[in-house]
């Protein structure tokens, strides 16, 4: 199995969706390296970055699930670091 390091950038414009977002992130907790959240009060949004090390298809699935939430957008940036695990 190969894993990649990536960052998922998340912008939340509907705070009612935060609970659902946290539930999804909790499901993938074993792959999450860390996350940082920044409230941008002047624009009434929240910005979250999630660092993850997981198989690419799992990263795609996570990003897709997040992006389908109403009032939330997500984009993923992949590193060139690929780790092969036996």
LUMMAR-113299 format. One line per field, with one value per atom (N, C-alpha, C): residue in three letters; residue number from 1; x, y, z. Coordinates in Angstrom, 3 decimals. Example, Ala and Ser with C-alpha at 12.3 -4.5 7.8 and 13.67 -1.06 7.14 Angstrom:
residues 2
rest <- Ala Ala Ala Ser Ser Ser
nr <- 1 1 1 2 2 2
x <- 13.190 12.300 13.200 12.850 13.670 12.900
y <- -5.690 -4.500 -3.300 -2.250 -1.060 0.030
z <- 7.800 7.800 7.800 7.080 7.140 7.870
***
This chain:
residues 86
rest <- Unk Unk Unk Unk Unk Unk Unk Unk Unk Unk Unk Unk Unk Unk Unk Unk Unk Unk Unk Unk Unk Unk Unk Unk Unk Unk Unk Unk Unk Unk Unk Unk Unk Unk Unk Unk Unk Unk Unk Unk Unk Unk Unk Unk Unk Unk Unk Unk Unk Unk Unk Unk Unk Unk Unk Unk Unk Unk Unk Unk Unk Unk Unk Unk Unk Unk Unk Unk Unk Unk Unk Unk Unk Unk Unk Unk Unk Unk Unk Unk Unk Unk Unk Unk Unk Unk Unk Unk Unk Unk Unk Unk Unk Unk Unk Unk Unk Unk Unk Unk Unk Unk Unk Unk Unk Unk Unk Unk Unk Unk Unk Unk Unk Unk Unk Unk Unk Unk Unk Unk Unk Unk Unk Unk Unk Unk Unk Unk Unk Unk Unk Unk Unk Unk Unk Unk Unk Unk Unk Unk Unk Unk Unk Unk Unk Unk Unk Unk Unk Unk Unk Unk Unk Unk Unk Unk Unk Unk Unk Unk Unk Unk Unk Unk Unk Unk Unk Unk Unk Unk Unk Unk Unk Unk Unk Unk Unk Unk Unk Unk Unk Unk Unk Unk Unk Unk Unk Unk Unk Unk Unk Unk Unk Unk Unk Unk Unk Unk Unk Unk Unk Unk Unk Unk Unk Unk Unk Unk Unk Unk Unk Unk Unk Unk Unk Unk Unk Unk Unk Unk Unk Unk Unk Unk Unk Unk Unk Unk Unk Unk Unk Unk Unk Unk Unk Unk Unk Unk Unk Unk Unk Unk Unk Unk Unk Unk Unk Unk Unk Unk Unk Unk Unk Unk Unk Unk Unk Unk
nr <- 1 1 1 2 2 2 3 3 3 4 4 4 5 5 5 6 6 6 7 7 7 8 8 8 9 9 9 10 10 10 11 11 11 12 12 12 13 13 13 14 14 14 15 15 15 16 16 16 17 17 17 18 18 18 19 19 19 20 20 20 21 21 21 22 22 22 23 23 23 24 24 24 25 25 25 26 26 26 27 27 27 28 28 28 29 29 29 30 30 30 31 31 31 32 32 32 33 33 33 34 34 34 35 35 35 36 36 36 37 37 37 38 38 38 39 39 39 40 40 40 41 41 41 42 42 42 43 43 43 44 44 44 45 45 45 46 46 46 47 47 47 48 48 48 49 49 49 50 50 50 51 51 51 52 52 52 53 53 53 54 54 54 55 55 55 56 56 56 57 57 57 58 58 58 59 59 59 60 60 60 61 61 61 62 62 62 63 63 63 64 64 64 65 65 65 66 66 66 67 67 67 68 68 68 69 69 69 70 70 70 71 71 71 72 72 72 73 73 73 74 74 74 75 75 75 76 76 76 77 77 77 78 78 78 79 79 79 80 80 80 81 81 81 82 82 82 83 83 83 84 84 84 85 85 85 86 86 86
x <- 0.836 0.000 0.884 0.471 1.186 0.357 1.042 0.366 1.020 0.248 0.758 0.459 1.280 1.048 0.317 -0.741 -1.531 -2.079 -2.532 -3.232 -4.589 -5.626 -6.969 -7.317 -7.555 -7.972 -9.490 -10.060 -11.510 -11.961 -13.009 -13.609 -15.065 -15.444 -16.800 -17.541 -18.619 -19.449 -20.787 -21.086 -22.314 -21.928 -21.894 -21.440 -22.306 -23.508 -24.382 -23.803 -22.870 -22.295 -21.056 -20.600 -19.359 -19.453 -20.582 -20.753 -20.598 -21.200 -21.086 -19.641 -18.975 -17.577 -16.726 -16.905 -16.122 -16.385 -17.621 -17.931 -17.153 -17.097 -16.364 -14.877 -14.318 -12.889 -12.572 -13.470 -13.264 -13.157 -13.913 -13.844 -12.467 -11.751 -10.447 -9.301 -9.564 -8.588 -7.263 -7.273 -6.011 -5.037 -5.528 -4.683 -4.319 -5.026 -4.807 -3.576 -2.661 -1.436 -1.746 -2.524 -2.895 -3.835 -4.429 -5.314 -5.232 -5.508 -5.454 -6.682 -7.358 -8.532 -8.344 -8.838 -8.725 -10.101 -10.680 -11.937 -11.634 -12.348 -12.202 -13.503 -13.576 -14.826 -15.358 -14.466 -14.921 -15.691 -15.335 -16.007 -17.030 -17.124 -18.051 -17.822 -16.541 -16.165 -15.120 -14.884 -13.830 -12.951 -11.663 -10.690 -9.984 -9.968 -9.325 -8.368 -7.186 -6.274 -6.043 -6.124 -5.958 -4.785 -3.755 -2.624 -2.918 -2.712 -3.090 -2.030 -1.846 -0.957 -1.775 -2.208 -3.139 -3.040 -3.637 -3.714 -4.471 -4.067 -4.649 -6.166 -6.651 -8.098 -8.854 -8.255 -8.875 -8.888 -7.798 -7.739 -8.807 -8.927 -9.943 -11.345 -11.598 -12.915 -13.222 -12.256 -12.449 -12.732 -11.918 -12.103 -13.460 -13.869 -15.162 -16.319 -16.241 -17.314 -17.432 -16.286 -16.304 -16.894 -16.464 -16.915 -18.395 -19.010 -20.445 -21.321 -20.716 -21.497 -21.913 -23.167 -23.685 -22.911 -22.468 -21.782 -20.327 -19.769 -18.359 -17.699 -16.505 -15.724 -14.387 -13.847 -12.582 -11.749 -10.469 -9.501 -8.299 -7.693 -6.572 -5.308 -4.209 -2.881 -2.052 -1.456 -0.665 0.821 1.565 3.022 3.533 4.804 5.451 5.914 5.687 6.158 5.182 5.655 4.875 5.632 4.934 5.539 4.914 5.750 5.266 5.319 4.170 4.097 3.744 4.391 4.135 2.959
y <- -1.174 0.000 1.242 2.247 3.512 4.602 5.444 6.586 7.865 8.938 10.249 11.243 12.251 13.357 14.442 14.975 16.013 16.978 18.113 19.087 19.344 19.259 19.584 20.955 21.919 23.258 23.323 23.768 23.781 25.191 25.677 26.953 26.702 27.144 26.918 28.251 28.333 29.536 29.280 28.022 27.665 26.975 27.712 27.128 25.967 25.837 24.721 23.373 23.386 22.153 21.681 22.449 22.117 20.754 20.445 19.140 17.989 18.112 17.058 16.938 18.091 18.080 17.363 17.689 17.040 15.536 15.126 13.688 12.989 13.615 13.030 12.964 14.054 14.059 13.009 12.810 11.805 10.399 10.125 8.815 8.550 9.602 9.468 9.821 9.848 10.321 9.574 8.295 7.545 8.002 8.716 9.202 10.675 11.392 12.832 13.104 13.861 14.250 15.393 16.350 17.496 18.407 19.335 20.296 21.626 22.684 24.031 24.786 25.435 26.207 27.677 28.527 29.964 30.581 31.191 31.903 33.259 33.588 34.887 35.640 36.254 36.846 37.955 38.744 39.839 39.330 38.166 37.591 36.526 36.230 35.212 33.841 33.478 32.146 31.556 30.271 29.572 28.879 28.908 28.289 27.192 25.993 24.849 24.204 23.861 23.045 21.732 20.644 19.306 18.640 18.273 17.527 16.041 15.271 13.855 13.021 11.795 10.816 9.545 9.279 8.177 7.754 6.620 6.250 7.331 7.555 8.642 8.500 7.285 7.124 7.500 7.272 7.651 9.173 9.825 11.291 11.879 11.323 11.798 11.621 10.481 10.216 11.211 11.466 12.412 13.807 14.271 15.600 15.714 14.680 14.682 14.744 13.973 13.986 15.359 15.975 17.302 18.316 18.262 19.215 19.116 17.979 17.820 18.401 18.795 19.417 20.824 21.178 22.502 23.572 24.592 25.696 25.430 24.358 24.030 23.729 24.278 23.919 23.351 22.437 21.780 21.565 21.785 21.527 20.818 19.947 19.145 19.450 19.544 19.713 18.512 17.824 16.620 16.933 16.294 16.379 15.295 15.375 14.345 13.183 13.247 12.200 11.039 9.900 8.676 7.634 7.028 6.019 4.674 3.688 2.329 1.544 0.989 0.190 -1.237 -2.163 -3.599 -4.092
z <- 0.000 0.000 0.000 -0.756 -0.806 -0.137 0.636 1.232 0.738 0.761 0.365 1.467 1.522 2.440 1.660 2.252 1.598 2.633 2.136 2.965 2.323 3.139 2.674 3.255 2.368 2.776 2.784 3.884 4.059 4.435 3.759 4.113 4.465 5.658 6.166 6.191 5.413 5.441 6.129 6.426 7.143 8.448 9.560 10.832 11.321 10.795 11.190 10.751 9.801 9.267 10.032 11.001 11.719 12.394 12.982 13.635 12.668 11.493 10.479 9.985 9.797 9.378 10.420 11.695 12.749 12.809 12.559 12.526 11.415 10.246 9.117 9.435 9.944 10.274 11.337 12.269 13.316 12.711 11.661 11.001 10.395 10.024 9.369 10.321 11.614 12.604 12.578 12.225 12.241 11.157 10.157 9.068 9.214 10.073 10.208 11.058 10.494 11.196 12.160 11.704 12.527 11.770 12.500 11.848 12.567 11.801 12.353 11.861 12.773 12.410 12.725 11.826 11.999 11.774 12.788 12.562 11.911 10.864 10.193 10.443 11.588 12.071 11.169 10.585 9.731 8.513 8.018 6.845 7.222 8.530 9.045 8.407 8.290 7.801 8.739 8.574 9.301 8.269 8.498 7.591 8.369 7.792 8.452 7.460 7.932 7.124 7.866 7.113 7.682 6.964 7.719 7.165 7.344 6.285 6.298 5.590 6.048 5.414 5.239 4.005 3.749 2.286 1.922 0.508 -0.275 -1.505 -2.292 -2.452 -2.643 -2.811 -1.533 -0.375 0.888 1.051 0.660 0.714 -0.210 -1.418 -2.360 -1.788 -1.165 -0.582 0.536 1.404 2.492 1.953 1.036 0.459 -0.230 -0.946 -1.623 -0.652 0.418 1.432 2.080 2.365 2.971 1.992 0.754 -0.259 -0.585 -0.304 -0.561 0.547 1.654 2.728 2.297 2.571 2.213 2.984 2.275 2.935 3.267 2.694 2.933 1.596 1.391 0.205 0.661 -0.140 0.210 -1.045 -0.919 -1.993 -1.380 -2.168 -1.675 -2.457 -1.727 -2.320 -1.896 -2.879 -2.616 -2.643 -1.756 -1.805 -2.752 -3.057 -3.871 -3.017 -1.721 -0.807 -0.828 -1.330 -1.367 -0.550 0.403 1.258 0.934 0.706 0.450 1.742 2.117 3.325 2.938 3.558 3.278 4.057
***
